[in-house]
């Protein structure tokens, strides 16, 4: 019974008694815990971790460069918007002057 479940009759498939089923469940739980602990204690591959870290650092550097470029683009677009807004305001003011002139002349 230590290695696993053995039926009471050879070749038969009988159910376990209550006591045997409790023992079986306990053994299964212990095996599961021992298995997970063994996996946690295994030493990871250091070269693979170093490669992963260097890949992540290169991705971070690339993302930083992209952010800097986009920030510069946004700053440039902001300046262009400001100059266009100023030009728009000058045209708008000029149109008001022309409208006022036309009204005075009675057109």
Backbone as a chain_set.jsonl record, in Angstrom:
{"seq": "XXXXXXXXXXXXXXXXXXXXXXXXXXXXXXXXXXXXXXXXXXXXXXXXXXXXXXXXXXXXXXXXXXXXXXXXXXXXXXXXXXXXXXXXXXXXXXXXXXXXXXXXXXX", "coords": {"N": [[0.821, -1.187, 0.0], [2.145, 1.154, 0.353], [3.366, 2.101, -2.005], [1.269, 2.685, -3.654], [-2.153, 2.286, -4.725], [-3.532, -0.812, -4.157], [-5.721, -3.228, -5.264], [-8.081, -5.169, -3.334], [-8.632, -7.679, -4.258], [-7.012, -9.718, -6.618], [-6.708, -8.413, -9.789], [-9.196, -7.298, -9.566], [-11.428, -4.465, -9.259], [-12.056, -2.782, -6.758], [-13.614, -0.489, -4.488], [-11.88, 1.777, -2.303], [-11.589, 1.414, 1.241], [-12.941, 3.56, 3.836], [-10.916, 4.326, 5.59], [-8.61, 3.633, 4.128], [-8.966, 5.317, 1.921], [-8.669, 7.849, 3.097], [-5.969, 7.726, 3.85], [-4.838, 7.481, 1.316], [-5.511, 9.971, 0.157], [-4.057, 11.679, 1.851], [-1.438, 10.868, 1.278], [-1.297, 11.587, -1.407], [-1.516, 14.358, -1.203], [0.825, 14.951, 0.226], [2.75, 14.095, -1.608], [2.264, 15.928, -3.647], [2.979, 18.348, -2.411], [5.702, 17.874, -1.849], [6.658, 17.569, -4.413], [6.267, 20.147, -5.504], [7.942, 21.642, -3.874], [10.414, 20.617, -4.547], [10.666, 21.518, -7.15], [10.781, 24.268, -6.754], [13.219, 24.576, -5.496], [15.091, 24.037, -7.394], [17.959, 24.986, -9.287], [18.086, 27.823, -11.262], [18.889, 28.355, -14.743], [21.623, 30.238, -15.17], [22.795, 31.55, -17.369], [20.673, 31.723, -19.148], [18.984, 33.382, -17.693], [20.566, 35.695, -17.605], [20.64, 36.333, -20.33], [17.934, 36.863, -20.712], [17.638, 39.074, -19.031], [19.37, 40.901, -20.294], [18.065, 41.138, -22.748], [15.674, 42.308, -21.908], [16.685, 44.725, -20.925], [17.644, 45.859, -23.29], [15.227, 46.158, -24.656], [14.027, 48.012, -22.978], [15.777, 50.193, -23.307], [15.307, 50.728, -26.012], [12.592, 51.409, -25.895], [12.801, 53.716, -24.348], [14.193, 55.409, -26.093], [12.276, 55.662, -28.106], [10.272, 56.987, -26.71], [11.554, 59.431, -26.179], [11.865, 60.43, -28.784], [9.167, 60.663, -29.57], [8.305, 62.527, -27.67], [9.809, 64.741, -28.432], [8.671, 65.124, -30.96], [6.037, 65.789, -30.201], [6.516, 68.179, -28.871], [7.473, 69.727, -30.992], [5.188, 69.704, -32.651], [3.476, 71.106, -30.99], [4.645, 73.645, -31.018], [4.337, 74.265, -33.736], [1.552, 74.304, -33.881], [1.022, 76.486, -32.279], [2.169, 78.593, -33.805], [0.551, 78.414, -36.072], [-1.904, 79.027, -34.914], [-1.46, 81.675, -34.215], [-1.135, 82.784, -36.796], [-3.702, 82.275, -37.801], [-5.225, 83.898, -36.091], [-4.256, 86.413, -36.876], [-5.19, 86.508, -39.547], [-7.936, 86.374, -39.089], [-8.331, 88.784, -37.716], [-7.635, 90.565, -39.717], [-9.679, 90.029, -41.572], [-11.869, 91.014, -40.164], [-11.23, 93.738, -40.197], [-11.415, 94.255, -42.932], [-14.158, 93.71, -43.355], [-15.286, 95.716, -41.771], [-14.411, 97.97, -43.161], [-15.752, 97.615, -45.611], [-18.407, 97.861, -44.772], [-18.444, 100.535, -43.979], [-18.156, 101.762, -46.423], [-20.483, 101.063, -47.567], [-21.13, 98.806, -48.995]], "CA": [[0.0, 0.0, 0.0], [3.013, 2.323, 0.388], [3.663, 2.579, -3.35], [0.061, 3.127, -4.335], [-3.378, 1.553, -4.402], [-3.614, -2.195, -4.62], [-7.065, -3.739, -4.973], [-8.114, -6.273, -2.377], [-8.598, -8.917, -5.041], [-6.142, -9.628, -7.776], [-7.454, -8.166, -11.017], [-10.483, -6.674, -9.286], [-11.433, -3.027, -9.056], [-12.949, -2.461, -5.672], [-13.393, 0.833, -3.92], [-11.091, 1.785, -1.077], [-12.34, 1.643, 2.468], [-12.818, 4.949, 4.261], [-9.587, 4.52, 6.175], [-7.629, 3.603, 3.041], [-9.125, 6.501, 1.064], [-8.048, 8.962, 3.814], [-4.513, 7.573, 3.723], [-4.49, 7.745, -0.076], [-5.59, 11.411, -0.038], [-2.923, 12.284, 2.553], [-0.219, 10.596, 0.505], [-1.346, 12.404, -2.626], [-1.231, 15.743, -0.814], [2.247, 15.029, 0.574], [3.504, 14.001, -2.859], [2.111, 17.187, -4.383], [3.795, 19.36, -1.742], [7.11, 17.572, -2.051], [6.985, 17.845, -5.813], [6.361, 21.588, -5.746], [9.141, 22.139, -3.197], [11.588, 20.213, -5.326], [10.76, 22.408, -8.306], [11.164, 25.602, -6.307], [14.602, 24.577, -5.062], [15.995, 23.795, -8.514], [18.774, 26.148, -9.621], [17.775, 28.273, -12.62], [20.004, 28.499, -15.669], [22.096, 31.619, -15.032], [23.01, 32.141, -18.7], [19.36, 32.065, -19.7], [18.522, 34.561, -16.965], [21.358, 36.848, -18.055], [20.15, 36.685, -21.671], [16.617, 37.479, -20.538], [17.847, 40.408, -18.455], [19.942, 41.787, -21.318], [16.994, 41.404, -23.717], [14.757, 43.272, -21.298], [17.359, 46.018, -20.882], [17.661, 46.43, -24.64], [13.858, 46.594, -24.937], [13.818, 49.233, -22.201], [16.52, 51.257, -23.981], [14.585, 51.039, -27.246], [11.366, 52.117, -25.513], [13.207, 55.052, -23.906], [14.49, 56.192, -27.302], [11.006, 55.952, -28.775], [9.587, 58.005, -25.91], [12.245, 60.705, -26.39], [11.523, 60.892, -30.133], [7.766, 61.095, -29.58], [8.229, 63.746, -26.874], [10.311, 65.809, -29.301], [7.644, 65.359, -31.977], [4.924, 66.513, -29.574], [6.958, 69.559, -28.623], [7.518, 70.4, -32.298], [3.81, 69.911, -33.081], [2.919, 72.169, -30.147], [5.146, 74.926, -31.529], [3.68, 74.498, -35.027], [0.166, 74.668, -33.596], [1.026, 77.851, -31.765], [2.404, 79.523, -34.92], [-0.647, 78.399, -36.904], [-2.942, 79.752, -34.186], [-1.148, 83.095, -34.363], [-1.461, 83.154, -38.172], [-5.156, 82.267, -37.886], [-5.725, 85.096, -35.406], [-3.951, 87.575, -37.726], [-6.115, 86.482, -40.686], [-9.246, 86.691, -38.549], [-8.337, 90.225, -37.443], [-7.619, 91.257, -41.026], [-11.014, 89.89, -42.149], [-12.738, 91.971, -39.45], [-10.911, 95.071, -40.715], [-11.978, 94.362, -44.296], [-15.599, 93.781, -43.199], [-15.603, 97.048, -41.247], [-14.184, 98.893, -44.263], [-16.834, 97.439, -46.559], [-19.636, 98.421, -44.188], [-18.355, 102.0, -44.04], [-18.327, 102.18, -47.808], [-21.878, 100.778, -47.936], [-21.218, 97.695, -49.94]], "C": [[0.865, 1.25, 0.0], [3.239, 2.909, -0.993], [2.431, 3.068, -4.069], [-1.113, 2.278, -3.917], [-3.301, 0.159, -4.997], [-5.004, -2.712, -4.296], [-6.995, -4.951, -4.038], [-8.077, -7.62, -3.097], [-7.706, -8.709, -6.244], [-7.009, -9.465, -9.014], [-8.786, -7.49, -10.783], [-10.345, -5.171, -9.092], [-12.458, -2.698, -7.991], [-12.636, -1.071, -5.17], [-12.576, 0.705, -2.646], [-12.014, 1.934, 0.133], [-12.136, 3.099, 2.879], [-11.429, 5.243, 4.799], [-8.517, 4.556, 5.081], [-7.739, 4.838, 2.152], [-8.536, 7.736, 1.744], [-6.532, 8.912, 3.678], [-4.061, 7.927, 2.304], [-4.493, 9.246, -0.356], [-4.422, 12.123, 0.628], [-1.634, 12.084, 1.771], [-0.16, 11.445, -0.76], [-1.003, 13.853, -2.317], [0.244, 15.908, -0.482], [3.096, 14.98, -0.682], [3.436, 15.307, -3.638], [2.971, 18.274, -3.751], [5.274, 19.111, -1.969], [7.532, 17.871, -3.482], [7.142, 19.321, -6.075], [7.587, 22.172, -5.054], [10.393, 21.786, -3.974], [11.759, 21.126, -6.536], [11.224, 23.792, -7.895], [12.644, 25.681, -5.953], [15.579, 24.343, -6.206], [16.704, 25.1, -8.898], [18.463, 26.569, -11.051], [19.045, 28.398, -13.457], [20.434, 29.962, -15.682], [22.3, 32.291, -16.39], [21.686, 32.561, -19.32], [18.802, 33.304, -19.003], [19.267, 35.81, -17.402], [20.914, 37.299, -19.439], [18.799, 37.383, -21.57], [16.754, 38.891, -20.006], [18.399, 41.36, -19.501], [18.908, 42.112, -22.395], [16.021, 42.441, -23.173], [15.384, 44.658, -21.218], [17.401, 46.661, -22.256], [16.267, 46.902, -25.05], [13.551, 47.89, -24.204], [14.541, 50.414, -22.84], [15.798, 51.705, -25.249], [13.31, 51.827, -26.929], [11.679, 53.541, -25.056], [13.497, 55.943, -25.101], [13.213, 56.579, -28.017], [10.263, 57.059, -28.031], [10.221, 59.371, -26.117], [11.876, 61.274, -27.753], [10.083, 61.41, -30.171], [7.57, 62.373, -28.765], [8.716, 64.939, -27.693], [9.299, 66.153, -30.386], [6.478, 66.159, -31.4], [5.29, 67.964, -29.302], [6.977, 70.359, -29.924], [6.107, 70.687, -32.799], [3.151, 71.017, -32.269], [3.36, 73.534, -30.637], [4.489, 75.268, -32.859], [2.229, 74.931, -34.826], [0.079, 76.114, -33.122], [1.237, 78.862, -32.892], [1.188, 79.578, -35.84], [-1.792, 79.149, -36.234], [-2.718, 81.258, -34.3], [-1.487, 83.583, -35.768], [-2.975, 83.221, -38.361], [-5.738, 83.523, -37.242], [-5.439, 86.358, -36.221], [-4.908, 87.64, -38.901], [-7.512, 86.871, -40.228], [-9.377, 88.191, -38.271], [-8.38, 91.009, -38.742], [-8.993, 91.192, -41.689], [-12.002, 90.846, -41.461], [-12.502, 93.389, -39.964], [-11.519, 95.277, -42.093], [-13.498, 94.486, -44.212], [-16.025, 95.176, -42.712], [-15.442, 98.095, -42.351], [-15.312, 98.816, -45.284], [-18.15, 97.998, -46.031], [-19.628, 99.946, -44.249], [-18.597, 102.511, -45.442], [-19.74, 101.871, -48.314], [-22.028, 99.662, -48.943], [-21.957, 96.548, -49.376]], "O": [[0.365, 2.326, -0.326], [3.296, 4.131, -1.128], [2.558, 3.822, -5.034], [-1.077, 1.623, -2.875], [-3.039, -0.016, -6.187], [-5.425, -2.638, -3.141], [-5.985, -5.652, -3.97], [-7.534, -8.592, -2.57], [-7.668, -7.619, -6.816], [-7.919, -10.256, -9.265], [-9.456, -7.134, -11.752], [-9.259, -4.673, -8.794], [-13.604, -2.372, -8.301], [-11.548, -0.54, -5.391], [-12.577, -0.339, -1.992], [-13.093, 2.518, 0.035], [-11.269, 3.789, 2.341], [-10.84, 6.282, 4.498], [-7.626, 5.405, 5.105], [-6.726, 5.354, 1.68], [-7.963, 8.591, 1.068], [-5.889, 9.93, 3.423], [-3.038, 8.584, 2.112], [-3.592, 9.751, -1.026], [-3.853, 13.055, 0.059], [-0.837, 13.01, 1.62], [0.897, 11.955, -1.132], [-0.285, 14.502, -3.077], [0.854, 16.905, -0.868], [4.056, 15.739, -0.814], [4.429, 15.743, -4.22], [3.622, 19.04, -4.461], [6.022, 20.047, -2.253], [8.632, 18.366, -3.726], [8.056, 19.724, -6.795], [8.21, 23.095, -5.578], [11.329, 22.582, -4.044], [12.884, 21.467, -6.902], [11.988, 24.426, -8.622], [13.259, 26.738, -6.094], [16.789, 24.443, -6.002], [16.114, 26.178, -8.837], [18.567, 25.752, -11.965], [20.143, 28.531, -12.917], [19.693, 30.826, -16.152], [22.007, 33.477, -16.542], [21.586, 33.621, -19.939], [18.216, 34.173, -19.648], [18.662, 36.872, -17.554], [20.818, 38.498, -19.704], [18.549, 38.374, -22.257], [16.07, 39.804, -20.47], [17.953, 42.503, -19.595], [18.873, 43.234, -22.901], [15.597, 43.344, -23.894], [14.698, 45.661, -21.419], [17.215, 47.871, -22.382], [16.132, 47.929, -25.716], [12.886, 48.77, -24.75], [13.991, 51.513, -22.912], [15.689, 52.899, -25.528], [12.989, 52.798, -27.616], [10.919, 54.468, -25.34], [13.094, 57.106, -25.121], [13.082, 57.71, -28.486], [9.695, 57.959, -28.65], [9.51, 60.371, -26.22], [11.603, 62.469, -27.871], [9.815, 62.469, -30.737], [6.752, 63.217, -29.133], [8.116, 66.014, -27.656], [9.089, 67.324, -30.699], [5.989, 67.095, -32.033], [4.472, 68.866, -29.482], [6.556, 71.515, -29.961], [5.839, 71.773, -33.313], [2.351, 71.785, -32.804], [2.567, 74.475, -30.674], [4.125, 76.42, -33.095], [1.738, 75.82, -35.521], [-0.817, 76.861, -33.513], [0.555, 79.886, -32.931], [0.827, 80.646, -36.335], [-2.566, 79.83, -36.906], [-3.668, 82.023, -34.463], [-2.057, 84.661, -35.931], [-3.473, 84.136, -39.017], [-6.648, 84.139, -37.796], [-6.265, 87.27, -36.263], [-5.398, 88.72, -39.23], [-8.2, 87.624, -40.917], [-10.411, 88.793, -38.56], [-9.09, 92.009, -38.845], [-9.435, 92.166, -42.297], [-12.872, 91.419, -42.118], [-13.449, 94.153, -40.146], [-12.068, 96.339, -42.389], [-14.079, 95.296, -44.934], [-17.01, 95.735, -43.194], [-16.26, 99.009, -42.458], [-15.778, 99.847, -45.77], [-18.928, 98.56, -46.802], [-20.649, 100.575, -44.529], [-19.18, 103.579, -45.627], [-20.145, 102.362, -49.368], [-23.016, 99.624, -49.676], [-22.12, 95.528, -50.046]]}, "num_chains": 1, "name": "protein.A"}
